[in-house]
Amino acid sequence: MCIFCKIVEGELPSNKIDENDDFLAFNDLYPKAPIHVLIIPKAHVECFQDVNPTVMAGLTTFTQQIAKKLGLDKSGYRLITNNGDDGAQEVKHLHFHLLGGGKLNWTHQHDESHKNM
């Protein structure tokens, strides 16, 4: 059983923000922004590539509700998911990182080596 499934089952503690029958939002243990929440489906789905569109629709609505609850819906936020090993997915349970609470840095810069891609 993965770490997020253990959190869903109550075997491991989490600092819950909100939940419903299908989804759970909780604070990341290693925040990268003033607000850094993980949002997961309670049913185990390994990665974004495997998610059912119906589950994704519910996850979208839940994520929007969490953003509003945290006051990020108007100011803005970043939503990230990593998919698979090359995408740097560390926990093999679909999850989204919701980051906000201040102006987020973006260091993605184009240089000469990327112009021909």
SULBEL-V695301 format. One record per pair of residues at least 24 apart in sequence whose ideal C-beta (glycine too) atoms are under 8 Angstrom apart, sorted by sequence separation. I is the first residue (numbers start at 1). J is the second residue. If there is no record, write none. Layout:
i: <I | I>
j: <J | J>
This chain:
i: <39 | 76 | 75 | 72 | 78 | 39 | 70 | 72 | 37 | 72 | 70 | 67 | 70 | 8 | 66 | 22 | 37 | 48 | 63 | 67 | 4 | 8 | 49 | 23 | 35 | 48 | 49 | 63 | 4 | 22 | 23 | 47 | 25 | 35 | 47 | 59 | 5 | 23 | 4 | 22 | 25 | 2 | 20 | 35 | 47 | 51 | 50 | 33 | 47 | 46 | 48 | 18 | 46 | 47 | 18 | 45 | 46 | 17 | 44 | 45 | 18 | 17 | 17 | 40 | 41 | 40 | 40 | 39 | 40 | 38 | 39 | 38 | 38 | 39 | 37 | 38 | 36 | 37 | 36 | 35 | 36 | 35 | 32 | 35 | 33 | 34 | 35 | 32 | 33 | 34 | 33 | 34 | 28 | 33 | 33 | 25 | 4 | 3 | 5 | 2 | 4 | 2 | 3 | 2 | 4>
j: <63 | 100 | 100 | 98 | 104 | 66 | 98 | 100 | 66 | 101 | 100 | 98 | 101 | 40 | 98 | 55 | 70 | 81 | 96 | 100 | 38 | 42 | 83 | 58 | 70 | 83 | 84 | 98 | 40 | 58 | 59 | 83 | 62 | 72 | 84 | 96 | 44 | 62 | 44 | 62 | 66 | 44 | 62 | 77 | 89 | 94 | 94 | 78 | 92 | 92 | 94 | 65 | 93 | 94 | 66 | 93 | 94 | 66 | 93 | 94 | 69 | 69 | 70 | 93 | 94 | 94 | 95 | 95 | 96 | 95 | 96 | 96 | 97 | 98 | 97 | 98 | 97 | 98 | 98 | 98 | 99 | 99 | 97 | 100 | 99 | 100 | 101 | 99 | 100 | 101 | 101 | 102 | 97 | 102 | 104 | 98 | 91 | 91 | 93 | 91 | 93 | 92 | 93 | 93 | 95>
